[in-house]
Amino acid sequence: MRFEVRHHIEENVLVIEVSGDLSTYAASERLLEENRALMRASGKTRVLIDMGSVEKRLEVGDAFFFVRNVPALEKHYRCAFLDRPAYRDYSLYYEATAKNAGHDFKVFFDRSEALQWLRSEKG
C-alpha cells in the first residue's frame, strides 16, 4: 500500500493531510521529503500534520530513530501532529522523542486545539 499527501493553507498555517501506509522506514523518509518540500515552498513556519487517516505506522523503535534523524534545519518549524485517540500512546511517545531531539512539536487529538497552539506565541 502507498500513502497520499494533500495540503492547503488555513489561516496562515500549512495543513498537510496524510493517508495510507507509513509502516516502512522508506515510506516515512519519502513522506518527510514531501513535507519538507511543501514547507519550504509554502514559506510557512507553522505546520499541522494530520495523520488521522494513516492506516499503518512505523514500529516504535523505528519511529524513535526516524525522529532523531530529522535534520536540524527543520527545527525552526512549529509542528502540530493531529492524530486519532486510538494512537494516543504511540503519538505521545513520538512527541517526547521529537521534543528530546529539539523540535517544536506537539501532539493533538482535536483539530481546533492544534490550530490554536500553532497560532499562539512560543512560550
Secondary structure by P-SEA (a helix, b strand, c coil): cbbbbbbbbcccbbbbbbbcccccaaaaaaaaaaaaaaaaaacccbbbbbcccccccccaaaaaaaaaacccccccbbbbbbbcccaaaaaaaaaaaaaaaccbbbbbccaaaaaaaaacccc
